[in-house]
Amino acid sequence: QVQLVESGGGLVQAGGSLRLSCAASGSIFSFEHMGWYRQAPGKLRRLVVGITRGGSINYADSVKGRFTVSRDNAKNTVYLQMNSLKPEDTAVYYCAASSDSEDYWGQGTQVTVSS
């Protein structure tokens, strides 16, 4: 059973930075796609950034130029560096991974940006 564990969330002032981590229990090469999603209260869960096994990256327009995804294959970990945070970035952030047959989700980590 694959497990994804997020960490790094917290409370930060607008303009600040946070780095989220998503540690997988197995090799991240086994996943065709990994992504960070977020869900604000009363809103749908939306993709923040996706990265394929081949390294293709797709950012949501709202975070382009501010957020950067990276991965450490040796540590089976994907990171989300979030800079210039805005109050509208406040949400629970989830890590997700997809293999050929199954999707996996982490438990989520809360990010709160104060104005």
Sequence and secondary structure as in RCSB ss.txt:
>XXXX:A:sequence
QVQLVESGGGLVQAGGSLRLSCAASGSIFSFEHMGWYRQAPGKLRRLVVGITRGGSINYADSVKGRFTVSRDNAK
NTVYLQMNSLKPEDTAVYYCAASSDSEDYWGQGTQVTVSS
>XXXX:A:secstr
   EEEE  EEEETT  EEEEEEESS GGG SEEEEEEE TTS  EEEEEEETT  EEE GGGTTTEEEEEEGGG
TEEEEEE S  GGG EEEEEEEE SS EEE   EEEEEE 
